[in-house]
Structure formats: structure tokens, C-alpha cells
């Protein structure tokens, strides 16, 4: 459990730094950006434990999250080389995959309750 929370915190730090670097170049009021980043980090920390417990209970969600990160990374690398991909297709694939996984989780829970009772 502690390792999952540590992983989430490490990813939050990496993505927060990336967001800060991007935002500093886009915002006229740096104070607002600092406040937004601090609030975002606090929200992520508040939800890290419940999300960590959920992921620990459902390991297939961890695989989905890691595959989403790989997909986004590949998209960023491809766009860095000049290729363009419609984000809608990527988001649709992610939402569709997550929807299928949620249906599988619901089915497995139903099967477990039927076999117990």
C-alpha cells in the first residue's frame, strides 16, 4: 500500500513539474499559477490513499493506468517528431478501454457473489 502511494506521489511530482514549466510560459500572473499548482498537489495527496487502495484491490486498473501513460508518452514522442494524431481518437480509446474494464470488474463481482451464495 505504501509503495503505491509513493508511486502516485512520484508521478504527481513529475507531472506537476512538467505542468509548472508549461504554465510559466503561458501565464501572465505567476502567483495564480503557483496557487493552482499547490491546490492541485493537495487534492492529489488527499485522494492518493483511496485511489491507492482501489488500485491495490483491482490490479488490472494498474495495468490500464500504466498502458495509458505509455500511450500518452508515445503520442508526445510522435508529436515531437512532427506527426499529428487527433486527441479525440486517443481519448476515445482510453474511455472505451476503461469502460470495458469497469464492465469486467462488475461481472467478476457478480460472479463472486453468485458462487458464494
LOLO-433378 format. One record per atom (N, C-alpha, C): atom name; x, y, z; residue number from 0. Coordinates in Angstrom, 2 decimals. Layout:
! LOLO-433378
PAVO; name; px; py; pz; resi
PAVO; CA; X; Y; Z; NUM .
...
***
This chain:
! LOLO-433378
PAVO; name; px; py; pz; resi
PAVO; N; 0.83; -1.20; 0.00; 0 .
PAVO; CA; 0.00; 0.00; 0.00; 0 .
PAVO; C; 0.87; 1.25; 0.00; 0 .
PAVO; N; 1.87; 1.28; 0.86; 1 .
PAVO; CA; 2.74; 2.46; 0.95; 1 .
PAVO; C; 3.50; 2.68; -0.34; 1 .
PAVO; N; 3.88; 1.58; -1.01; 2 .
PAVO; CA; 4.63; 1.74; -2.26; 2 .
PAVO; C; 3.76; 2.33; -3.36; 2 .
PAVO; N; 2.48; 1.99; -3.37; 3 .
PAVO; CA; 1.58; 2.55; -4.38; 3 .
PAVO; C; 1.41; 4.04; -4.15; 3 .
PAVO; N; 1.23; 4.44; -2.90; 4 .
PAVO; CA; 1.10; 5.87; -2.59; 4 .
PAVO; C; 2.38; 6.59; -2.96; 4 .
PAVO; N; 3.52; 5.98; -2.71; 5 .
PAVO; CA; 4.81; 6.59; -3.08; 5 .
PAVO; C; 4.92; 6.73; -4.59; 5 .
PAVO; N; 4.48; 5.72; -5.34; 6 .
PAVO; CA; 4.50; 5.80; -6.80; 6 .
PAVO; C; 3.60; 6.92; -7.30; 6 .
PAVO; N; 2.41; 7.02; -6.72; 7 .
PAVO; CA; 1.48; 8.08; -7.12; 7 .
PAVO; C; 2.08; 9.44; -6.81; 7 .
PAVO; N; 2.70; 9.58; -5.65; 8 .
PAVO; CA; 3.31; 10.87; -5.29; 8 .
PAVO; C; 4.46; 11.21; -6.24; 8 .
PAVO; N; 5.27; 10.21; -6.60; 9 .
PAVO; CA; 6.38; 10.46; -7.53; 9 .
PAVO; C; 5.85; 10.90; -8.89; 9 .
PAVO; N; 4.82; 10.23; -9.39; 10 .
PAVO; CA; 4.23; 10.63; -10.66; 10 .
PAVO; C; 3.62; 12.02; -10.56; 10 .
PAVO; N; 2.97; 12.33; -9.43; 11 .
PAVO; CA; 2.42; 13.67; -9.23; 11 .
PAVO; C; 3.50; 14.73; -9.31; 11 .
PAVO; N; 4.63; 14.46; -8.68; 12 .
PAVO; CA; 5.73; 15.42; -8.69; 12 .
PAVO; C; 6.24; 15.64; -10.11; 12 .
PAVO; N; 6.44; 14.54; -10.84; 13 .
PAVO; CA; 6.94; 14.65; -12.21; 13 .
PAVO; C; 5.96; 15.43; -13.07; 13 .
PAVO; N; 4.68; 15.06; -13.01; 14 .
PAVO; CA; 3.70; 15.75; -13.85; 14 .
PAVO; C; 3.46; 17.18; -13.38; 14 .
PAVO; N; 3.57; 17.42; -12.09; 15 .
PAVO; CA; 3.41; 18.79; -11.58; 15 .
PAVO; C; 4.53; 19.68; -12.09; 15 .
PAVO; N; 5.76; 19.18; -12.04; 16 .
PAVO; CA; 6.88; 19.97; -12.55; 16 .
PAVO; C; 6.71; 20.27; -14.04; 16 .
PAVO; N; 6.27; 19.27; -14.79; 17 .
PAVO; CA; 6.02; 19.47; -16.21; 17 .
PAVO; C; 4.94; 20.53; -16.42; 17 .
PAVO; N; 3.88; 20.45; -15.64; 18 .
PAVO; CA; 2.79; 21.43; -15.74; 18 .
PAVO; C; 3.26; 22.83; -15.36; 18 .
PAVO; N; 4.08; 22.92; -14.32; 19 .
PAVO; CA; 4.59; 24.22; -13.89; 19 .
PAVO; C; 5.45; 24.85; -14.98; 19 .
PAVO; N; 6.34; 24.06; -15.56; 20 .
PAVO; CA; 7.21; 24.58; -16.62; 20 .
PAVO; C; 6.37; 25.05; -17.81; 20 .
PAVO; N; 5.37; 24.28; -18.17; 21 .
PAVO; CA; 4.49; 24.67; -19.28; 21 .
PAVO; C; 3.69; 25.91; -18.93; 21 .
PAVO; N; 3.14; 25.95; -17.74; 22 .
PAVO; CA; 2.26; 27.04; -17.33; 22 .
PAVO; C; 3.01; 28.36; -17.18; 22 .
PAVO; N; 4.25; 28.30; -16.72; 23 .
PAVO; CA; 5.01; 29.54; -16.52; 23 .
PAVO; C; 5.16; 30.27; -17.85; 23 .
PAVO; N; 5.30; 29.51; -18.91; 24 .
PAVO; CA; 5.42; 30.13; -20.22; 24 .
PAVO; C; 4.11; 30.64; -20.77; 24 .
PAVO; N; 2.99; 30.27; -20.17; 25 .
PAVO; CA; 1.68; 30.63; -20.71; 25 .
PAVO; C; 0.90; 31.63; -19.87; 25 .
PAVO; N; 1.33; 31.94; -18.68; 26 .
PAVO; CA; 0.51; 32.74; -17.79; 26 .
PAVO; C; 1.15; 34.10; -17.54; 26 .
PAVO; N; 0.28; 35.09; -17.38; 27 .
PAVO; CA; 0.77; 36.43; -17.09; 27 .
PAVO; C; 0.91; 36.65; -15.58; 27 .
PAVO; N; 0.13; 35.95; -14.77; 28 .
PAVO; CA; 0.15; 36.11; -13.32; 28 .
PAVO; C; 0.71; 34.84; -12.69; 28 .
PAVO; N; 1.97; 34.87; -12.35; 29 .
PAVO; CA; 2.65; 33.70; -11.80; 29 .
PAVO; C; 2.06; 33.27; -10.45; 29 .
PAVO; N; 1.57; 34.23; -9.67; 30 .
PAVO; CA; 1.00; 33.90; -8.36; 30 .
PAVO; C; -0.20; 32.97; -8.49; 30 .
PAVO; N; -1.03; 33.22; -9.49; 31 .
PAVO; CA; -2.22; 32.39; -9.70; 31 .
PAVO; C; -1.80; 30.97; -10.07; 31 .
PAVO; N; -0.76; 30.87; -10.88; 32 .
PAVO; CA; -0.27; 29.55; -11.29; 32 .
PAVO; C; 0.29; 28.79; -10.10; 32 .
PAVO; N; 1.02; 29.46; -9.23; 33 .
PAVO; CA; 1.57; 28.81; -8.04; 33 .
PAVO; C; 0.46; 28.30; -7.14; 33 .
PAVO; N; -0.55; 29.13; -6.94; 34 .
PAVO; CA; -1.70; 28.71; -6.11; 34 .
PAVO; C; -2.40; 27.51; -6.74; 34 .
PAVO; N; -2.59; 27.53; -8.05; 35 .
PAVO; CA; -3.25; 26.42; -8.74; 35 .
PAVO; C; -2.46; 25.13; -8.60; 35 .
PAVO; N; -1.15; 25.20; -8.72; 36 .
PAVO; CA; -0.32; 24.00; -8.59; 36 .
PAVO; C; -0.36; 23.47; -7.16; 36 .
PAVO; N; -0.30; 24.35; -6.16; 37 .
PAVO; CA; -0.36; 23.92; -4.77; 37 .
PAVO; C; -1.70; 23.26; -4.47; 37 .
PAVO; N; -2.78; 23.84; -4.94; 38 .
PAVO; CA; -4.11; 23.26; -4.72; 38 .
PAVO; C; -4.20; 21.89; -5.41; 38 .
PAVO; N; -3.67; 21.79; -6.64; 39 .
PAVO; CA; -3.71; 20.52; -7.36; 39 .
PAVO; C; -2.92; 19.44; -6.62; 39 .
PAVO; N; -1.77; 19.79; -6.09; 40 .
PAVO; CA; -0.97; 18.82; -5.34; 40 .
PAVO; C; -1.71; 18.39; -4.07; 40 .
PAVO; N; -2.34; 19.33; -3.37; 41 .
PAVO; CA; -3.09; 18.98; -2.16; 41 .
PAVO; C; -4.25; 18.05; -2.49; 41 .
PAVO; N; -4.96; 18.31; -3.58; 42 .
PAVO; CA; -6.07; 17.44; -3.98; 42 .
PAVO; C; -5.54; 16.05; -4.32; 42 .
PAVO; N; -4.41; 15.99; -5.06; 43 .
PAVO; CA; -3.83; 14.69; -5.41; 43 .
PAVO; C; -3.40; 13.92; -4.16; 43 .
PAVO; N; -2.83; 14.62; -3.20; 44 .
PAVO; CA; -2.42; 13.96; -1.96; 44 .
PAVO; C; -3.62; 13.47; -1.17; 44 .
PAVO; N; -4.70; 14.25; -1.19; 45 .
PAVO; CA; -5.91; 13.87; -0.46; 45 .
PAVO; C; -6.51; 12.58; -1.03; 45 .
PAVO; N; -6.43; 12.42; -2.34; 46 .
PAVO; CA; -7.03; 11.25; -2.97; 46 .
PAVO; C; -6.04; 10.12; -3.23; 46 .
PAVO; N; -4.79; 10.30; -2.89; 47 .
PAVO; CA; -3.77; 9.27; -3.17; 47 .
PAVO; C; -4.07; 7.97; -2.43; 47 .
PAVO; N; -4.42; 8.04; -1.16; 48 .
PAVO; CA; -4.67; 6.82; -0.38; 48 .
PAVO; C; -5.91; 6.06; -0.89; 48 .
PAVO; N; -7.06; 6.72; -1.08; 49 .
PAVO; CA; -8.21; 5.96; -1.59; 49 .
PAVO; C; -7.97; 5.36; -2.97; 49 .
PAVO; N; -7.29; 6.10; -3.84; 50 .
PAVO; CA; -7.01; 5.58; -5.17; 50 .
PAVO; C; -6.00; 4.44; -5.06; 50 .
PAVO; N; -5.02; 4.59; -4.18; 51 .
PAVO; CA; -4.05; 3.51; -3.97; 51 .
PAVO; C; -4.71; 2.24; -3.48; 51 .
PAVO; N; -5.66; 2.35; -2.57; 52 .
PAVO; CA; -6.39; 1.18; -2.07; 52 .
PAVO; C; -7.21; 0.54; -3.19; 52 .
PAVO; N; -7.86; 1.38; -3.99; 53 .
PAVO; CA; -8.66; 0.86; -5.11; 53 .
PAVO; C; -7.77; 0.11; -6.10; 53 .
PAVO; N; -6.63; 0.68; -6.44; 54 .
PAVO; CA; -5.70; 0.05; -7.37; 54 .
PAVO; C; -5.13; -1.23; -6.77; 54 .
PAVO; N; -4.86; -1.22; -5.49; 55 .
PAVO; CA; -4.35; -2.42; -4.82; 55 .
PAVO; C; -5.39; -3.54; -4.87; 55 .
PAVO; N; -6.66; -3.19; -4.74; 56 .
PAVO; CA; -7.74; -4.17; -4.76; 56 .
PAVO; C; -8.04; -4.65; -6.18; 56 .
PAVO; N; -7.77; -3.80; -7.19; 57 .
PAVO; CA; -8.05; -4.12; -8.60; 57 .
PAVO; C; -6.77; -3.92; -9.41; 57 .
PAVO; N; -5.89; -4.93; -9.46; 58 .
PAVO; CA; -4.60; -4.77; -10.14; 58 .
PAVO; C; -4.74; -4.50; -11.64; 58 .
PAVO; N; -5.83; -4.93; -12.25; 59 .
PAVO; CA; -5.99; -4.68; -13.69; 59 .
PAVO; C; -6.10; -3.18; -13.98; 59 .
PAVO; N; -6.58; -2.41; -13.02; 60 .
PAVO; CA; -6.64; -0.96; -13.20; 60 .
PAVO; C; -5.23; -0.39; -13.26; 60 .
PAVO; N; -4.31; -0.96; -12.50; 61 .
PAVO; CA; -2.92; -0.51; -12.53; 61 .
PAVO; C; -2.33; -0.72; -13.92; 61 .
PAVO; N; -2.64; -1.87; -14.53; 62 .
PAVO; CA; -2.16; -2.16; -15.88; 62 .
PAVO; C; -2.75; -1.16; -16.87; 62 .
PAVO; N; -4.04; -0.85; -16.71; 63 .
PAVO; CA; -4.66; 0.13; -17.59; 63 .
PAVO; C; -4.00; 1.51; -17.43; 63 .
PAVO; N; -3.77; 1.91; -16.20; 64 .
PAVO; CA; -3.15; 3.22; -15.97; 64 .
PAVO; C; -1.75; 3.28; -16.58; 64 .
PAVO; N; -0.98; 2.23; -16.40; 65 .
PAVO; CA; 0.36; 2.21; -16.99; 65 .
PAVO; C; 0.30; 2.21; -18.52; 65 .
PAVO; N; -0.65; 1.48; -19.08; 66 .
PAVO; CA; -0.78; 1.48; -20.54; 66 .
PAVO; C; -1.22; 2.84; -21.06; 66 .
PAVO; N; -2.07; 3.54; -20.29; 67 .
PAVO; CA; -2.46; 4.90; -20.69; 67 .
PAVO; C; -1.26; 5.83; -20.67; 67 .
PAVO; N; -0.40; 5.70; -19.66; 68 .
PAVO; CA; 0.80; 6.52; -19.60; 68 .
PAVO; C; 1.73; 6.24; -20.78; 68 .
PAVO; N; 1.87; 4.96; -21.13; 69 .
PAVO; CA; 2.70; 4.61; -22.29; 69 .
PAVO; C; 2.10; 5.20; -23.56; 69 .
PAVO; N; 0.77; 5.09; -23.71; 70 .
PAVO; CA; 0.11; 5.62; -24.90; 70 .
PAVO; C; 0.30; 7.13; -25.00; 70 .
PAVO; N; 0.14; 7.83; -23.91; 71 .
PAVO; CA; 0.32; 9.29; -23.92; 71 .
PAVO; C; 1.78; 9.63; -24.21; 71 .
PAVO; N; 2.71; 8.87; -23.63; 72 .
PAVO; CA; 4.13; 9.09; -23.90; 72 .
PAVO; C; 4.46; 8.89; -25.36; 72 .
PAVO; N; 3.93; 7.83; -25.95; 73 .
PAVO; CA; 4.16; 7.59; -27.38; 73 .
PAVO; C; 3.56; 8.70; -28.23; 73 .
PAVO; N; 2.38; 9.17; -27.84; 74 .
PAVO; CA; 1.74; 10.28; -28.56; 74 .
PAVO; C; 2.61; 11.53; -28.49; 74 .
PAVO; N; 3.16; 11.83; -27.32; 75 .
PAVO; CA; 4.01; 13.01; -27.17; 75 .
PAVO; C; 5.29; 12.87; -27.98; 75 .
PAVO; N; 5.88; 11.68; -27.99; 76 .
PAVO; CA; 7.09; 11.47; -28.79; 76 .
PAVO; C; 6.77; 11.62; -30.27; 76 .
PAVO; N; 5.66; 11.03; -30.71; 77 .
PAVO; CA; 5.28; 11.13; -32.12; 77 .
PAVO; C; 5.04; 12.59; -32.51; 77 .
PAVO; N; 4.35; 13.34; -31.65; 78 .
PAVO; CA; 4.11; 14.74; -31.96; 78 .
PAVO; C; 5.39; 15.55; -31.94; 78 .
PAVO; N; 6.35; 15.12; -31.11; 79 .
PAVO; CA; 7.65; 15.78; -31.08; 79 .
PAVO; C; 8.43; 15.59; -32.37; 79 .
PAVO; N; 8.14; 14.49; -33.08; 80 .
PAVO; CA; 8.81; 14.24; -34.35; 80 .
PAVO; C; 8.04; 14.80; -35.54; 80 .
PAVO; N; 6.94; 15.48; -35.29; 81 .
PAVO; CA; 6.20; 16.12; -36.36; 81 .
PAVO; C; 4.93; 15.41; -36.79; 81 .
PAVO; N; 4.66; 14.24; -36.25; 82 .
PAVO; CA; 3.43; 13.52; -36.58; 82 .
PAVO; C; 2.28; 14.12; -35.77; 82 .
PAVO; N; 1.10; 14.16; -36.36; 83 .
PAVO; CA; -0.06; 14.68; -35.62; 83 .
PAVO; C; -1.13; 13.60; -35.53; 83 .
PAVO; N; -1.66; 13.42; -34.34; 84 .
PAVO; CA; -2.74; 12.48; -34.10; 84 .
PAVO; C; -3.89; 13.24; -33.45; 84 .
PAVO; N; -5.09; 12.93; -33.88; 85 .
PAVO; CA; -6.25; 13.55; -33.27; 85 .
PAVO; C; -6.39; 13.03; -31.84; 85 .
PAVO; N; -6.45; 13.93; -30.90; 86 .
PAVO; CA; -6.56; 13.53; -29.49; 86 .
PAVO; C; -7.87; 12.82; -29.20; 86 .
PAVO; N; -8.90; 13.15; -29.95; 87 .
PAVO; CA; -10.20; 12.51; -29.73; 87 .
PAVO; C; -10.13; 11.00; -29.88; 87 .
PAVO; N; -9.33; 10.53; -30.84; 88 .
PAVO; CA; -9.19; 9.09; -31.02; 88 .
PAVO; C; -8.51; 8.45; -29.81; 88 .
PAVO; N; -7.50; 9.11; -29.31; 89 .
PAVO; CA; -6.77; 8.59; -28.15; 89 .
PAVO; C; -7.68; 8.58; -26.93; 89 .
PAVO; N; -8.39; 9.68; -26.70; 90 .
PAVO; CA; -9.29; 9.74; -25.55; 90 .
PAVO; C; -10.41; 8.71; -25.68; 90 .
PAVO; N; -10.94; 8.53; -26.90; 91 .
PAVO; CA; -11.98; 7.53; -27.10; 91 .
PAVO; C; -11.46; 6.15; -26.76; 91 .
PAVO; N; -10.25; 5.83; -27.23; 92 .
PAVO; CA; -9.67; 4.51; -26.95; 92 .
PAVO; C; -9.50; 4.31; -25.44; 92 .
PAVO; N; -9.06; 5.34; -24.74; 93 .
PAVO; CA; -8.87; 5.23; -23.30; 93 .
PAVO; C; -10.21; 5.05; -22.58; 93 .
PAVO; N; -11.20; 5.83; -22.95; 94 .
PAVO; CA; -12.52; 5.73; -22.30; 94 .
PAVO; C; -13.16; 4.38; -22.61; 94 .
PAVO; N; -13.04; 3.94; -23.86; 95 .
PAVO; CA; -13.60; 2.64; -24.23; 95 .
PAVO; C; -12.95; 1.52; -23.43; 95 .
PAVO; N; -11.63; 1.54; -23.35; 96 .
PAVO; CA; -10.89; 0.52; -22.59; 96 .
PAVO; C; -11.29; 0.54; -21.12; 96 .
PAVO; N; -11.38; 1.73; -20.55; 97 .
PAVO; CA; -11.78; 1.84; -19.15; 97 .
PAVO; C; -13.21; 1.34; -18.94; 97 .
PAVO; N; -14.10; 1.65; -19.88; 98 .
PAVO; CA; -15.48; 1.17; -19.79; 98 .
PAVO; C; -15.56; -0.34; -19.81; 98 .
PAVO; N; -14.79; -0.96; -20.70; 99 .
PAVO; CA; -14.75; -2.43; -20.77; 99 .
PAVO; C; -14.23; -3.01; -19.46; 99 .
PAVO; N; -13.19; -2.39; -18.91; 100 .
PAVO; CA; -12.63; -2.89; -17.65; 100 .
PAVO; C; -13.64; -2.75; -16.51; 100 .
PAVO; N; -14.38; -1.64; -16.47; 101 .
PAVO; CA; -15.40; -1.48; -15.43; 101 .
PAVO; C; -16.50; -2.53; -15.57; 101 .
PAVO; N; -16.88; -2.84; -16.81; 102 .
PAVO; CA; -17.85; -3.92; -17.01; 102 .
PAVO; C; -17.29; -5.27; -16.55; 102 .
PAVO; N; -16.02; -5.53; -16.83; 103 .
PAVO; CA; -15.38; -6.76; -16.37; 103 .
PAVO; C; -15.34; -6.83; -14.85; 103 .
PAVO; N; -15.04; -5.72; -14.20; 104 .
PAVO; CA; -15.00; -5.69; -12.74; 104 .
PAVO; C; -16.38; -5.99; -12.17; 104 .
PAVO; N; -17.40; -5.40; -12.77; 105 .
PAVO; CA; -18.76; -5.63; -12.31; 105 .
PAVO; C; -19.17; -7.09; -12.52; 105 .
PAVO; N; -18.78; -7.65; -13.66; 106 .
PAVO; CA; -19.07; -9.06; -13.94; 106 .
PAVO; C; -18.38; -9.98; -12.94; 106 .
PAVO; N; -17.09; -9.71; -12.67; 107 .
PAVO; CA; -16.35; -10.55; -11.71; 107 .
PAVO; C; -16.96; -10.45; -10.32; 107 .
PAVO; N; -17.39; -9.26; -9.92; 108 .
PAVO; CA; -18.03; -9.11; -8.61; 108 .
PAVO; C; -19.34; -9.87; -8.56; 108 .
PAVO; N; -20.09; -9.84; -9.64; 109 .
PAVO; CA; -21.36; -10.57; -9.69; 109 .
PAVO; C; -21.11; -12.07; -9.64; 109 .
PAVO; N; -20.10; -12.54; -10.39; 110 .
PAVO; CA; -19.78; -13.97; -10.39; 110 .
PAVO; C; -19.34; -14.43; -8.99; 110 .
PAVO; N; -18.57; -13.59; -8.31; 111 .
PAVO; CA; -18.12; -13.94; -6.96; 111 .
PAVO; C; -19.31; -14.02; -6.01; 111 .
PAVO; N; -20.26; -13.11; -6.12; 112 .
PAVO; CA; -21.43; -13.15; -5.23; 112 .
PAVO; C; -22.33; -14.32; -5.55; 112 .
PAVO; N; -22.42; -14.73; -6.80; 113 .
PAVO; CA; -23.25; -15.88; -7.18; 113 .
PAVO; C; -22.61; -17.17; -6.66; 113 .
PAVO; N; -21.28; -17.27; -6.78; 114 .
PAVO; CA; -20.62; -18.50; -6.34; 114 .
PAVO; C; -20.62; -18.62; -4.81; 114 .
PAVO; N; -20.67; -17.50; -4.10; 115 .
PAVO; CA; -20.72; -17.56; -2.62; 115 .
PAVO; C; -22.12; -17.93; -2.14; 115 .
PAVO; N; -23.12; -17.45; -2.84; 116 .
PAVO; CA; -24.48; -17.64; -2.35; 116 .
PAVO; C; -25.15; -18.77; -2.97; 116 .
***
